[in-house]
Amino acid sequence: QLAESGGGLVQAGGSLRLSCAASTIIPRNYLVRWFRTAPGKERELVGFITSDQMTVYADSVKGRFTLSRDNTKNLVYLQMNNLKPEDTALYYCDVNNNRGQGTQVTVSS
């Protein structure tokens, strides 16, 4: 079971840190992916992280978002800096096609 937290309302240029907490140990060979969805837009893969902290990001967030993973605590963080209104979305994490309910991020201009 996955649970996201850390979303909220922030002004453009601000920062938020999202957390993804897993109730069980995430197998080391599993990626942890972050997606976002917004009305009228297709679901977007924001990025993913391996157990060895290798990360890949969507072009739209590269240089602004940073993923990190604490394997001892079954936590994954998504640090989001320099937020833009177009980052407004429901963000959720996914492990092996299991996802949480998500956390809403709203960026005002």
C-alpha positions in Angstrom: 0.0 0.0 0.0 1.3 3.4 -1.0 0.4 6.8 0.5 1.4 10.1 -0.9 1.6 13.4 1.1 3.1 16.8 0.9 0.9 18.4 -1.7 -0.7 21.8 -1.3 -1.2 25.3 -2.8 1.9 27.2 -3.6 2.8 30.3 -5.7 4.7 30.0 -8.9 8.4 29.8 -8.1 7.8 28.0 -4.9 8.7 24.5 -3.7 7.1 21.5 -2.3 8.3 18.1 -1.2 6.1 15.1 -1.8 6.5 11.9 0.0 5.5 8.4 -1.0 5.3 5.9 1.9 5.1 2.2 1.3 3.6 0.0 4.0 5.9 -2.9 3.1 9.4 -3.2 1.9 9.8 -2.1 -1.7 11.8 -4.8 -3.5 15.1 -3.5 -4.6 14.5 -4.4 -8.2 11.3 -2.3 -8.4 11.2 1.1 -9.8 9.3 3.8 -7.9 7.5 6.0 -10.4 5.8 9.3 -9.9 2.9 10.2 -12.2 0.7 13.3 -12.4 -2.7 13.8 -13.9 -4.6 16.9 -14.6 -8.0 17.6 -16.1 -7.9 17.7 -19.8 -4.3 16.4 -19.9 -2.9 13.0 -20.4 -1.2 11.2 -17.5 2.4 12.1 -17.4 5.3 10.1 -16.0 7.2 12.7 -14.0 10.1 10.4 -13.3 11.3 7.3 -11.6 14.0 6.1 -9.3 15.8 2.8 -8.8 16.9 1.4 -5.5 20.4 2.5 -6.4 19.2 6.1 -6.7 19.4 6.2 -10.5 16.8 8.7 -11.7 15.1 9.6 -14.9 12.9 12.7 -15.4 10.4 14.0 -17.9 11.8 16.9 -19.9 9.1 19.1 -18.5 10.5 18.8 -14.9 14.2 18.2 -15.6 16.3 20.5 -13.6 13.5 21.5 -11.2 12.4 18.2 -9.7 14.5 15.7 -7.8 13.8 12.2 -6.7 15.3 10.5 -3.7 14.7 7.2 -2.0 15.2 5.9 1.5 15.2 2.2 1.2 15.5 1.7 5.0 12.3 3.6 5.6 10.4 2.6 2.4 10.1 6.3 1.5 10.5 8.1 -1.8 10.6 11.8 -2.0 9.9 14.2 -4.9 11.4 17.6 -4.3 9.8 20.1 -6.6 11.4 23.5 -7.0 10.6 26.5 -9.2 7.0 25.3 -9.5 5.0 26.5 -12.4 1.2 26.7 -12.9 1.4 23.9 -15.4 2.7 21.6 -12.7 -0.8 21.7 -11.1 -1.9 18.1 -11.0 -2.7 15.2 -8.8 0.6 13.4 -8.1 0.9 9.8 -7.2 3.6 7.2 -6.8 3.5 3.8 -8.4 5.3 0.6 -7.6 4.7 -2.4 -9.8 1.5 -0.9 -11.0 0.2 -0.4 -7.5 -0.5 3.3 -6.8 -1.7 5.5 -4.0 -4.5 7.9 -4.0 -2.3 10.8 -4.8 -1.7 14.3 -3.4 -2.9 17.4 -5.1 -0.5 20.1 -6.1 -1.8 23.5 -7.1 0.5 26.2 -8.3 -1.0 29.7 -8.6 0.4 32.3 -11.0 
